[in-house]
Amino acid sequence: MANFSVHTIETANVDSKPLLEDSKKAYGFIPNLHAVMAESPALLEAYKTLADIFDNKTNLSTTEQQIIAMTNNRLNGCTYCMAAHTSIMQAGKVPEDVIKSLRDGTAIADPKLEALRLFAEKVNLQRGVLSDGDIEELLAAGYTKQTVFDVIVGTAFKVLSNYTNHSADTPLDRNFSRNEWSPETKSVS
């Protein structure tokens, strides 16, 4: 496997430096994902821009955003993002039962949130080829047509990070290590 650098602000490409500085301001440290992405300023900017759009321009709550992110992380087998997003969910006060369900790939007790989880799963597994019935089930649960497309935004966001982590074998940050995950993990650490 190619050995990808975990860049610092000093070692990063000149176009990645301000993006890493922004990450450090936002998180208090530079997540290894961002440090690896700094190899390609285009990737890092695309990821950060899409993350901002997903977080701030969709009609989704924090919990709903994390349902989409974590469903994709789990289905794509991204151990880094499963741990990182578990930490994000804990900080965002996502209910523990929802976190456990997302880590385990089991049903969420809340029927509306479960409908969203199932829809996000279908978008991923069916590569966006959805039936009218798939969309109608989401709408019947109380979501809107906008939500259909917001799920696609979240899925695209996770493709950028999940695929980067697979390609670069991104090392897990110490800040996320307590939430380490593997496909065999069955609960929050």
Solvent accessible surface area in square Angstrom, and as a share of the most:
residue,aa,sasa,rsa
1,M,169,0.75
2,A,69,0.53
3,N,152,0.78
4,F,81,0.34
5,S,57,0.37
6,V,66,0.38
7,H,25,0.11
8,T,64,0.37
9,I,36,0.18
10,E,138,0.62
11,T,87,0.51
12,A,6,0.05
13,N,68,0.35
14,V,111,0.64
15,D,91,0.47
16,S,0,0.00
17,K,56,0.24
18,P,69,0.44
19,L,32,0.16
20,L,0,0.00
21,E,74,0.33
22,D,71,0.37
23,S,0,0.00
24,K,103,0.44
25,K,165,0.70
26,A,80,0.62
27,Y,103,0.39
28,G,62,0.60
29,F,45,0.19
30,I,34,0.17
31,P,6,0.04
32,N,27,0.14
33,L,6,0.03
34,H,9,0.04
35,A,2,0.02
36,V,6,0.04
37,M,1,0.00
38,A,0,0.00
39,E,95,0.43
40,S,43,0.28
41,P,32,0.20
42,A,76,0.59
43,L,45,0.22
44,L,0,0.00
45,E,98,0.44
46,A,46,0.35
47,Y,17,0.07
48,K,41,0.18
49,T,68,0.39
50,L,36,0.18
51,A,18,0.14
52,D,72,0.37
53,I,63,0.32
54,F,2,0.01
55,D,74,0.38
56,N,103,0.53
57,K,146,0.62
58,T,23,0.13
59,N,69,0.35
60,L,16,0.08
61,S,57,0.37
62,T,69,0.40
63,T,25,0.15
64,E,21,0.09
65,Q,12,0.05
66,Q,13,0.06
67,I,0,0.00
68,I,0,0.00
69,A,0,0.00
70,M,0,0.00
71,T,1,0.01
72,N,0,0.00
73,N,0,0.00
74,R,48,0.18
75,L,49,0.25
76,N,33,0.17
77,G,29,0.28
78,C,1,0.01
79,T,66,0.38
80,Y,11,0.04
81,C,2,0.01
82,M,0,0.00
83,A,0,0.00
84,A,7,0.05
85,H,11,0.05
86,T,0,0.00
87,S,17,0.11
88,I,63,0.32
89,M,0,0.00
90,Q,34,0.15
91,A,83,0.64
92,G,38,0.37
93,K,171,0.72
94,V,6,0.04
95,P,66,0.41
96,E,104,0.47
97,D,80,0.41
98,V,4,0.03
99,I,0,0.00
100,K,94,0.40
101,S,12,0.07
102,L,2,0.01
103,R,2,0.01
104,D,19,0.10
105,G,25,0.24
106,T,71,0.41
107,A,67,0.52
108,I,6,0.03
109,A,92,0.71
110,D,64,0.33
111,P,110,0.69
112,K,81,0.35
113,L,30,0.15
114,E,25,0.11
115,A,21,0.16
116,L,0,0.00
117,R,15,0.05
118,L,73,0.36
119,F,4,0.02
120,A,0,0.00
121,E,35,0.16
122,K,48,0.20
123,V,7,0.04
124,N,11,0.06
125,L,105,0.52
126,Q,69,0.31
127,R,184,0.67
128,G,37,0.35
129,V,117,0.67
130,L,35,0.17
131,S,60,0.39
132,D,120,0.62
133,G,38,0.37
134,D,18,0.09
135,I,47,0.24
136,E,101,0.45
137,E,104,0.47
138,L,2,0.01
139,L,43,0.21
140,A,91,0.71
141,A,30,0.23
142,G,49,0.48
143,Y,18,0.07
144,T,68,0.40
145,K,147,0.62
146,Q,86,0.38
147,T,1,0.01
148,V,9,0.05
149,F,135,0.56
150,D,12,0.06
151,V,0,0.00
152,I,72,0.36
153,V,39,0.23
154,G,0,0.00
155,T,19,0.11
156,A,44,0.34
157,F,10,0.04
158,K,0,0.00
159,V,50,0.28
160,L,48,0.24
161,S,0,0.00
162,N,0,0.00
163,Y,121,0.46
164,T,16,0.09
165,N,10,0.05
166,H,83,0.37
167,S,66,0.43
168,A,12,0.09
169,D,100,0.52
170,T,12,0.07
171,P,64,0.40
172,L,54,0.27
173,D,10,0.05
174,R,206,0.75
175,N,74,0.38
176,F,16,0.07
177,S,51,0.33
178,R,150,0.55
179,N,0,0.00
180,E,109,0.49
181,W,10,0.04
182,S,38,0.25
183,P,82,0.52
184,E,135,0.61
185,T,33,0.19
186,K,125,0.53
187,S,55,0.35
188,V,35,0.20
189,S,96,0.62
